[in-house]
């Protein structure tokens, strides 16, 4: 055997064919442009369906954290007022006796006002003050999506405060003697994200608290007013399911704060 024949015997001349086969196999396993676009389209559809749910859950958690903060602020304010009046909150609002309507609400608002950091003050949430300190009644909703109506907004005749942290408060004084329904003095509605931001919905960003002679507490099934002043049966007793949003929503503050 010649030297050239010996070299050729050691060279694998089938390598190009093997390489061609390997590349062909790789081409067979690669995605086509159409397949990639279809996959991206499916991912986009799934994201579009799930993102609103995720964002709503994030908003709900953020609002519940704000709710806890506002409750703490008003508890501290209540305790300070009581401490300055022989440990009796009722003594701190005794000068409101004899007043009626807007003047009565303004009186309770002015008692709380020095204990809070505020940027706007409204004796009434109606007229030229509409939307300044609190969301208008017409823009509010029940947790089930229906219009919220008159109850606990009193035709925008509550007094209001816009707080430095962006939340807003509607304030109503029932009685300076705190002699109605479990010694209740009045109520406040807290909008944790202020009058300009939605959803303006009970149990989402609107939360109800009652001011009693000895404490301030979130509304629950044991202290809320009975009946709905002519509204439909869905809000009777305010037995809210805050998870599904099937009811009115005014007792959700107690569920979120105490769960």
Secondary structure as GFF3:
##gff-version 3
##sequence-region A 1 259
A	DSSP	alpha_helix	3	10	.	.	.	ID=ss1
A	DSSP	alpha_helix	15	29	.	.	.	ID=ss2
A	DSSP	alpha_helix	33	83	.	.	.	ID=ss3
A	DSSP	alpha_helix	89	92	.	.	.	ID=ss4
A	DSSP	three_ten_helix	94	96	.	.	.	ID=ss5
A	DSSP	alpha_helix	101	113	.	.	.	ID=ss6
A	DSSP	beta_strand	118	122	.	.	.	ID=ss7
A	DSSP	three_ten_helix	127	129	.	.	.	ID=ss8
A	DSSP	three_ten_helix	137	139	.	.	.	ID=ss9
A	DSSP	three_ten_helix	154	156	.	.	.	ID=ss10
A	DSSP	beta_strand	159	163	.	.	.	ID=ss11
A	DSSP	beta_strand	168	173	.	.	.	ID=ss12
A	DSSP	beta_strand	184	191	.	.	.	ID=ss13
A	DSSP	beta_strand	206	212	.	.	.	ID=ss14
A	DSSP	beta_strand	216	218	.	.	.	ID=ss15
A	DSSP	three_ten_helix	233	238	.	.	.	ID=ss16
A	DSSP	alpha_helix	252	258	.	.	.	ID=ss17
###
